[in-house]
């Protein structure tokens, strides 16, 4: 039984390593992240003024907003999305590992050993 647990854990670790370092997995992760990042950045968010400011302030605020949207926001959103996608893949692998572990624990011989 201990050997089965070790094999399951080893299989999980190998799978996680391949998910994060295999060329095809990294390319797929990058494609997913870029797609989600583009989708997020396509949404337009507008700042609504409480009082109408003068034209100079509006121009400065629009310039800052454009700079943030085009220069600062894309890499930040991309890193957040990449982290989220990696965590989702890791969670899927963990669920698979738990299912396999529960299948091993539900085998008749294992149940008898655990009930003693």
Backbone bond lengths (Angstrom), bond angles and torsions (degrees), N, CA, C in turn:
res aa  C-N    CA-C-N  psi(-1)  N-CA   C-N-CA  omega(-1)  CA-C   N-CA-C  phi
1 X - - - 1.450 - - 1.533 110.21 -
2 X 1.326 115.96 -41.61 1.459 120.13 178.33 1.524 110.51 -60.58
3 X 1.346 116.77 -37.78 1.466 121.84 178.63 1.534 110.35 -63.65
4 X 1.326 117.98 -39.15 1.471 121.56 178.47 1.520 110.67 -63.52
5 X 1.312 116.69 -43.60 1.469 120.43 178.17 1.529 111.13 -62.99
6 X 1.324 116.59 -43.05 1.459 120.09 178.50 1.531 111.04 -63.32
7 X 1.333 116.99 -40.76 1.461 120.43 178.42 1.523 111.54 -64.66
8 X 1.330 116.73 -42.00 1.467 120.09 178.06 1.526 111.32 -63.46
9 X 1.314 116.64 -43.40 1.456 120.51 -179.96 1.529 110.52 -65.86
10 X 1.318 116.78 -41.72 1.462 120.28 178.08 1.534 111.04 -63.32
11 X 1.314 116.33 -43.29 1.471 120.96 178.08 1.529 110.54 -61.02
12 X 1.319 117.29 -41.79 1.469 121.53 178.02 1.529 110.92 -62.46
13 X 1.324 116.96 -46.27 1.463 120.83 -179.44 1.531 111.54 -63.96
14 X 1.328 116.97 -40.77 1.470 120.69 177.98 1.517 110.31 -64.02
15 X 1.326 115.80 -42.87 1.464 120.27 179.57 1.533 110.48 -62.57
16 X 1.312 117.84 -42.93 1.459 121.00 179.06 1.534 111.11 -65.17
17 X 1.319 116.60 -39.29 1.461 119.86 178.16 1.525 110.60 -62.39
18 X 1.330 115.98 -45.82 1.465 119.40 179.46 1.525 111.64 -65.33
19 X 1.303 116.91 -36.42 1.464 120.10 178.69 1.515 111.79 -62.28
20 X 1.306 117.45 -37.60 1.458 120.38 -175.03 1.523 113.63 -94.98
21 X 1.349 118.99 -14.42 1.459 119.84 -175.70 1.526 114.50 -124.66
22 X 1.305 118.16 -16.72 1.451 121.04 -179.94 1.526 109.63 -68.06
23 X 1.315 117.32 138.96 1.472 122.19 -175.19 1.528 111.37 -58.93
24 X 1.326 117.92 -46.04 1.468 120.89 -178.87 1.525 110.99 -64.26
25 X 1.324 116.99 -40.05 1.464 120.75 179.39 1.520 111.11 -66.82
26 X 1.323 116.98 -40.58 1.463 120.66 179.33 1.523 110.35 -65.90
27 X 1.343 116.80 -40.53 1.470 120.06 177.91 1.523 111.19 -64.32
28 X 1.319 116.66 -42.51 1.468 120.51 178.46 1.523 110.71 -64.38
29 X 1.316 116.87 -41.78 1.467 121.36 177.05 1.525 110.64 -61.01
30 X 1.321 116.77 -43.57 1.465 120.75 179.17 1.521 111.22 -62.90
31 X 1.342 116.70 -43.34 1.471 119.72 178.54 1.520 111.14 -61.50
32 X 1.314 116.74 -44.91 1.470 120.25 179.27 1.524 110.57 -61.42
33 X 1.316 116.47 -44.75 1.469 120.43 -177.89 1.523 111.55 -64.44
34 X 1.316 116.54 -43.85 1.461 119.44 179.74 1.520 111.83 -64.81
35 X 1.322 116.29 -38.45 1.470 120.11 178.23 1.530 110.86 -63.48
36 X 1.307 116.79 -47.07 1.464 120.66 -179.59 1.529 110.36 -67.35
37 X 1.332 117.33 -39.53 1.469 120.81 178.98 1.515 110.83 -62.14
38 X 1.327 116.89 -45.29 1.468 120.07 178.12 1.521 111.01 -60.41
39 X 1.317 115.95 -41.27 1.462 120.42 179.61 1.530 111.11 -62.34
40 X 1.321 116.76 -43.03 1.465 120.59 179.84 1.524 110.87 -66.61
41 X 1.335 116.69 -43.00 1.453 120.20 -176.39 1.530 112.89 -73.10
42 X 1.324 118.08 -18.94 1.458 120.64 178.24 1.528 112.04 -73.04
43 X 1.297 116.15 -22.27 1.462 119.06 178.11 1.518 108.92 -69.51
44 X 1.294 115.79 135.30 1.469 120.20 -178.55 1.526 108.60 -99.87
45 X 1.299 114.69 127.04 1.456 120.92 175.83 1.521 107.58 -112.76
46 X 1.306 116.51 133.85 1.460 120.90 -176.31 1.521 110.21 -117.91
47 X 1.294 114.13 143.95 1.461 121.25 175.64 1.514 107.73 -94.25
48 X 1.322 116.60 126.07 1.461 120.85 179.93 1.526 108.78 -103.97
49 X 1.306 115.08 125.83 1.459 120.69 179.87 1.521 110.04 -80.31
50 X 1.340 116.21 139.86 1.461 120.46 175.02 1.525 110.19 -74.54
51 X 1.303 114.74 -42.12 1.462 121.22 176.77 1.518 107.15 -121.58
52 X 1.278 118.23 148.78 1.457 120.23 179.22 1.519 109.62 -73.92
53 X 1.340 117.47 115.89 1.461 119.93 178.87 1.534 110.74 -82.30
54 X 1.293 115.49 172.21 1.459 118.30 177.75 1.533 109.93 -73.57
55 X 1.306 117.02 167.20 1.465 122.75 -172.90 1.529 112.15 -63.01
56 X 1.320 118.60 -35.89 1.467 120.75 -179.64 1.521 111.78 -63.94
57 X 1.309 116.89 -43.05 1.477 120.52 179.42 1.514 110.94 -66.36
58 X 1.321 117.56 -39.84 1.463 120.85 179.22 1.526 109.90 -62.68
59 X 1.313 117.14 -42.63 1.460 121.37 179.95 1.530 110.82 -63.36
60 X 1.326 117.19 -42.83 1.467 120.83 178.89 1.530 110.70 -64.73
61 X 1.321 116.91 -44.13 1.472 120.48 179.76 1.518 110.72 -63.96
62 X 1.320 118.03 -41.51 1.468 120.94 177.82 1.524 111.33 -65.29
63 X 1.323 117.35 -36.83 1.455 121.46 177.48 1.532 110.28 -65.37
64 X 1.314 117.18 -44.07 1.469 121.20 178.06 1.524 110.25 -64.04
65 X 1.317 116.66 -43.54 1.463 121.00 179.70 1.534 110.62 -61.53
66 X 1.319 117.62 -43.55 1.464 121.31 178.89 1.526 110.90 -63.50
67 X 1.327 116.82 -43.20 1.463 120.71 179.96 1.527 110.60 -62.61
68 X 1.306 115.94 -45.80 1.468 120.22 -179.43 1.526 110.07 -62.64
69 X 1.317 117.60 -45.09 1.461 121.87 -177.47 1.520 111.67 -66.34
70 X 1.330 118.41 -34.56 1.458 120.91 -175.21 1.528 113.78 -95.36
71 X 1.319 118.56 -30.22 1.464 120.19 -173.30 1.521 114.16 -108.87
72 X 1.312 117.54 -42.43 1.460 120.29 -172.63 1.527 112.05 -93.64
73 X 1.294 117.94 -42.78 1.454 121.81 -172.55 1.534 114.99 -67.07
74 X 1.338 121.06 -43.08 1.471 119.51 -176.87 1.524 115.58 -56.13
75 X 1.348 120.81 -48.15 1.464 117.46 179.50 1.526 113.25 -66.98
76 X 1.309 116.93 -33.52 1.468 119.90 179.11 1.529 110.09 -66.45
77 X 1.327 115.72 -47.48 1.468 119.63 179.53 1.520 110.30 -63.54
78 X 1.332 117.39 -39.09 1.455 120.79 -179.80 1.531 111.40 -63.02
79 X 1.323 117.50 -41.86 1.468 120.37 178.42 1.525 111.39 -66.06
80 X 1.330 116.66 -41.42 1.462 119.82 178.04 1.523 111.33 -63.49
81 X 1.322 116.34 -43.92 1.470 120.52 179.87 1.524 110.21 -65.28
82 X 1.327 117.61 -41.83 1.466 120.19 179.39 1.522 111.07 -61.02
83 X 1.306 116.31 -42.49 1.470 120.18 178.19 1.523 110.70 -63.33
84 X 1.322 116.52 -43.45 1.460 120.78 -179.67 1.539 111.51 -63.53
85 X 1.327 116.59 -43.71 1.466 120.08 -179.65 1.522 110.62 -66.18
86 X 1.354 117.38 -41.83 1.467 120.00 177.08 1.523 111.45 -60.79
87 X 1.332 116.78 -41.84 1.466 120.15 179.02 1.524 111.52 -65.90
88 X 1.332 117.32 -36.68 1.466 119.95 177.32 1.522 111.09 -65.11
89 X 1.340 117.41 -41.48 1.466 120.49 177.01 1.522 110.88 -64.60
90 X 1.321 116.50 -41.31 1.461 120.42 179.06 1.532 110.83 -63.98
91 X 1.328 116.72 -39.74 1.461 120.79 178.21 1.528 111.08 -65.03
92 X 1.332 117.08 -40.75 1.471 119.87 176.89 1.525 111.23 -61.26
93 X 1.331 116.18 -42.27 1.468 119.52 178.33 1.528 111.29 -65.84
94 X 1.319 116.73 -38.17 1.463 120.47 178.43 1.532 110.71 -65.53
95 X 1.323 117.63 -38.88 1.468 120.50 177.25 1.523 110.67 -63.40
96 X 1.334 116.44 -42.01 1.467 120.19 177.74 1.527 110.34 -62.35
97 X 1.332 116.74 -43.20 1.460 121.69 178.25 1.528 110.52 -60.28
98 X 1.315 117.40 -43.88 1.466 120.94 179.96 1.529 111.32 -64.85
99 X 1.337 116.47 -40.51 1.467 119.14 177.33 1.527 110.96 -60.75
100 X 1.330 116.22 -45.57 1.468 119.85 179.25 1.524 111.18 -63.90
101 X 1.323 116.37 -38.97 1.460 120.64 178.78 1.529 110.97 -64.40
102 X 1.318 116.14 -42.42 1.466 119.38 178.49 1.528 111.68 -67.16
103 X 1.322 117.52 -32.86 1.460 119.82 175.79 1.522 110.69 -65.12
104 X 1.326 116.56 -41.00 1.467 120.46 178.14 1.525 109.58 -64.87
105 X 1.325 117.01 -42.39 1.467 119.95 -179.11 1.525 112.51 -69.41
106 X 1.321 117.61 -23.56 1.464 119.54 -178.54 1.523 112.94 -88.11
107 X 1.323 118.01 -2.21 1.462 120.56 176.77 1.526 109.33 -64.64
108 X 1.332 117.44 144.75 1.469 120.85 -175.55 1.530 114.60 -56.50
109 X 1.315 118.98 -44.14 1.465 121.28 -178.37 1.518 112.02 -65.78
110 X 1.306 116.97 -34.67 1.468 120.78 -178.79 1.517 110.50 -72.57
111 X 1.341 116.38 -40.35 1.458 119.59 179.54 1.522 111.61 -60.66
112 X 1.330 116.33 -38.89 1.468 119.22 179.31 1.528 111.18 -66.77
113 X 1.315 117.71 -40.18 1.465 120.83 179.57 1.527 111.14 -66.09
114 X 1.340 116.69 -38.38 1.456 120.07 -179.10 1.523 112.65 -73.18
115 X 1.330 117.87 -28.29 1.459 120.19 -177.66 1.532 112.38 -78.25
116 X 1.304 118.14 -13.05 1.479 121.05 -179.69 1.482 112.58 -74.52
